[in-house]
Amino acid sequence: MRRLTDRLYDVVVVGGGNAALTAAIAAHDAGARVLVLEKAPETLRGGNSRFTGGLFRTRYDGIADIRRLIPLSDDAAARVDVGQYTHDDFYRTVMRVTGGQADPELTNTLIERSLPTMEWMKHDLGVAWEFTDLWAVQDGDVLRFTPGAVVQALEKGVGLVQTLYEAAARRGIPIAYRTKLMRLLQDTKGRVVGAQVKDAEGFAELPAVAVVLGSGGFQANPEMRTRYLGPKWNTVKVRGTGFNTGDGHRAAMDLGAQPFGHWAGCHATPIDADAPPVGDLRLTDKTNRLSYLYGIMVNIYAKRFVDEGEDFGAYTYAKIGDTILSQPQGIGIQIFDQKTVHLLEERYNTGTPVVADTIEALAEGLHLDAATLRRTVDEFNAHCPKGKRFDPSVRDGLATEGLEPPKSNWAVPIDKPPYVAYPCTGGITFTFGGLRVNSNAQVLDGENEPISGLYASGEITGGFFYFNYPGGTGLMRGAVFGRLAGLHATGTPAPN
Ligand SMILES: Cc1cc2nc3c(=O)[nH]c(=O)nc-3n(C[C@H](O)[C@H](O)[C@H](O)COP(=O)(O)OP(=O)(O)OC[C@H]3O[C@@H](n4cnc5c(N)ncnc54)[C@H](O)[C@@H]3O)c2cc1C
């Protein structure tokens, strides 16, 4: 029997996640013969995209734009408050959380094309959208969202990936599983003209007009993590797929592709201290512990170490994993009382909390020094402001006074037992450093010239995120630049 890799293709797409599949479908629909290479076996296909909460950050002028994605009755629309999240709002968010370092051109392309790309995914690919349950707060009859982080794929990452594979199957796009990119083929003019791949039967050389790299970051490669992120990351738990090991980065840089962005930076979040060493598809993103805003966090010496209320979770969760990992043994313990414990995300149900009626008993259950924990909680409580209203739906300005580190919002005393504690660690999600691309998703060389025939999208690209990241932007980036890659690789102009 002939292998899939024995046939001829115009476009070879490397990877089996959101970035790769959107590229493959866009190229196919523009008339190209496309092959998708997925390193994972079929049962584990879908990369990090399958693990996600399916959240897509997009610009919108108001509820009318959201209703283009999610059909809603007028009644239902009146019960949600999504606010407004314009191009400028999105741009300001990215620049604020990245310390102004995100590439302006790439950021503008991402934002401009966010909403139209989600509409394309709905109408052409069959992706169903729904409101996210993340960071939304019920306020009387109205569900209030953190603007920008409003819409997720139905059934989250699992649903998204299933829909994308179904869309590819309907089009007859072949997927070669357990087949990995080894290196890129180049002609004497420097054009990328195909890829060398390896499957169970050995090596094969695939000629192609263009290759699109959607092979993810290098977060599952301990050697690259240690080399680029530092020794602290050597043994970190990986939240998602174990297949993203920087293969595409290395293959492209061997040809002179330009490394770009924050190579020493990554997205890392608080996760259950007992989470598995690599993501488990039965748990997907459920090991996350993102309700730290409503309590305090202490290290194994029972001391606070971070401003738990600096901002909404959407703007701190991706950097706080690093802060936890910097603590002794990489552990941070989240402590809540009965005033806020009802606000914890449902995902906390996958963990086993330590619960106690006194702070001393809680310390004993957590193997912490009881006197120190008592002092930490008393000190925190004494610095909480009095007489102001706690409001989780806004940055409520309920800030500690004269405490180090401060808690800048949602600071209410921990004094209503039983107390509930969840031990956490930092888990790596994806890496920020990657290949430099332009707004056509063409990979650039060291002189900022496109490498003919080579494209990249998703986690493998750099220059979008530095130090931190606004929730929901990873999937949006992959879809926007995946579609652009598929179109440009086939000589098709991007729609306005
Ligand atoms: C638990 C979790 C939750 C998340 N939640 C969200 C969220 O709600 N919203 C959001 O925007 N982002 C989220 N993210 C981040 C998001 O997953 C990524 O930004 C996005 O999915 C990356 O898509 P991608 O297609 O670039 O990479 P992936 O989806 O990881 O796909 C990479 C693919 O490349 C394949 N591959 C690797 N090497 C090779 C090779 N040599 N040859 C062939 N194939 C190869 C892999 O097997 C994989 O299929 C989350 C991540 C995790 C881990």
Ligand as a Chemical Component Dictionary entry (heavy atoms), coordinates in Angstrom:
data_LIG
# 
_chem_comp.id                   LIG 
_chem_comp.type                 NON-POLYMER 
_chem_comp.pdbx_formal_charge   0 
_chem_comp.three_letter_code    LIG 
# 
loop_
_chem_comp_atom.comp_id 
_chem_comp_atom.atom_id 
_chem_comp_atom.alt_atom_id 
_chem_comp_atom.type_symbol 
_chem_comp_atom.charge 
_chem_comp_atom.model_Cartn_x 
_chem_comp_atom.model_Cartn_y 
_chem_comp_atom.model_Cartn_z 
_chem_comp_atom.pdbx_ordinal 
LIG C1  C1  C 0 -4.266 23.400 29.385 1  
LIG C2  C2  C 0 -4.211 24.516 28.373 2  
LIG C3  C3  C 0 -5.271 25.396 28.259 3  
LIG C4  C4  C 0 -5.217 26.438 27.324 4  
LIG N1  N1  N 0 -6.319 27.233 27.166 5  
LIG C5  C5  C 0 -6.308 28.184 26.192 6  
LIG C6  C6  C 0 -7.477 28.935 25.888 7  
LIG O1  O1  O 0 -8.570 28.693 26.435 8  
LIG N2  N2  N 0 -7.382 29.904 24.940 9  
LIG C7  C7  C 0 -6.223 30.151 24.258 10 
LIG O2  O2  O 0 -6.192 31.063 23.429 11 
LIG N3  N3  N 0 -5.118 29.421 24.498 12 
LIG C8  C8  C 0 -5.141 28.446 25.415 13 
LIG N4  N4  N 0 -4.017 27.679 25.619 14 
LIG C9  C9  C 0 -2.852 27.947 24.771 15 
LIG C10 C10 C 0 -3.132 27.267 23.419 16 
LIG O3  O3  O 0 -3.137 25.884 23.631 17 
LIG C11 C11 C 0 -2.125 27.530 22.363 18 
LIG O4  O4  O 0 -1.857 28.876 22.212 19 
LIG C12 C12 C 0 -2.631 27.010 21.003 20 
LIG O5  O5  O 0 -3.440 25.881 21.125 21 
LIG C13 C13 C 0 -1.452 26.626 20.169 22 
LIG O6  O6  O 0 -1.897 26.084 18.961 23 
LIG P1  P1  P 0 -0.842 25.537 17.932 24 
LIG O7  O7  O 0 -1.648 24.983 16.821 25 
LIG O8  O8  O 0 0.201  26.541 17.677 26 
LIG O9  O9  O 0 -0.110 24.353 18.725 27 
LIG P2  P2  P 0 -0.682 22.924 19.121 28 
LIG O10 O10 O 0 -2.150 22.913 19.219 29 
LIG O11 O11 O 0 0.087  22.500 20.316 30 
LIG O12 O12 O 0 -0.300 22.014 17.890 31 
LIG C14 C14 C 0 1.038  21.666 17.616 32 
LIG C15 C15 C 0 1.007  20.379 16.843 33 
LIG O13 O13 O 0 2.279  20.106 16.253 34 
LIG C16 C16 C 0 2.543  18.718 16.347 35 
LIG N5  N5  N 0 3.994  18.558 16.167 36 
LIG C17 C17 C 0 5.006  18.932 16.978 37 
LIG N6  N6  N 0 6.202  18.632 16.419 38 
LIG C18 C18 C 0 5.926  18.067 15.212 39 
LIG C19 C19 C 0 6.738  17.521 14.172 40 
LIG N7  N7  N 0 8.066  17.491 14.239 41 
LIG N8  N8  N 0 6.124  17.013 13.076 42 
LIG C20 C20 C 0 4.759  16.985 12.977 43 
LIG N9  N9  N 0 3.951  17.480 13.944 44 
LIG C21 C21 C 0 4.529  18.024 15.045 45 
LIG C22 C22 C 0 1.981  18.347 17.695 46 
LIG O14 O14 O 0 1.756  16.969 17.820 47 
LIG C23 C23 C 0 0.680  19.165 17.682 48 
LIG O15 O15 O 0 -0.347 18.458 17.013 49 
LIG C24 C24 C 0 -4.063 26.628 26.528 50 
LIG C25 C25 C 0 -3.016 25.715 26.622 51 
LIG C26 C26 C 0 -3.090 24.658 27.523 52 
LIG C27 C27 C 0 -1.960 23.676 27.589 53 
# 
loop_
_chem_comp_bond.comp_id 
_chem_comp_bond.atom_id_1 
_chem_comp_bond.atom_id_2 
_chem_comp_bond.value_order 
_chem_comp_bond.pdbx_ordinal 
LIG C1  C2  SING 1  
LIG C2  C3  SING 2  
LIG C2  C26 DOUB 3  
LIG C3  C4  DOUB 4  
LIG C4  N1  SING 5  
LIG C4  C24 SING 6  
LIG N1  C5  DOUB 7  
LIG C5  C6  SING 8  
LIG C5  C8  SING 9  
LIG C6  O1  DOUB 10 
LIG C6  N2  SING 11 
LIG N2  C7  SING 12 
LIG C7  O2  DOUB 13 
LIG C7  N3  SING 14 
LIG N3  C8  DOUB 15 
LIG C8  N4  SING 16 
LIG N4  C9  SING 17 
LIG N4  C24 SING 18 
LIG C9  C10 SING 19 
LIG C10 O3  SING 20 
LIG C10 C11 SING 21 
LIG C11 O4  SING 22 
LIG C11 C12 SING 23 
LIG C12 O5  SING 24 
LIG C12 C13 SING 25 
LIG C13 O6  SING 26 
LIG O6  P1  SING 27 
LIG P1  O7  DOUB 28 
LIG P1  O8  SING 29 
LIG P1  O9  SING 30 
LIG O9  P2  SING 31 
LIG P2  O10 DOUB 32 
LIG P2  O11 SING 33 
LIG P2  O12 SING 34 
LIG O12 C14 SING 35 
LIG C14 C15 SING 36 
LIG C15 O13 SING 37 
LIG C15 C23 SING 38 
LIG O13 C16 SING 39 
LIG C16 N5  SING 40 
LIG C16 C22 SING 41 
LIG N5  C17 SING 42 
LIG N5  C21 SING 43 
LIG C17 N6  DOUB 44 
LIG N6  C18 SING 45 
LIG C18 C19 SING 46 
LIG C18 C21 DOUB 47 
LIG C19 N7  SING 48 
LIG C19 N8  DOUB 49 
LIG N8  C20 SING 50 
LIG C20 N9  DOUB 51 
LIG N9  C21 SING 52 
LIG C22 O14 SING 53 
LIG C22 C23 SING 54 
LIG C23 O15 SING 55 
LIG C24 C25 DOUB 56 
LIG C25 C26 SING 57 
LIG C26 C27 SING 58 
# 
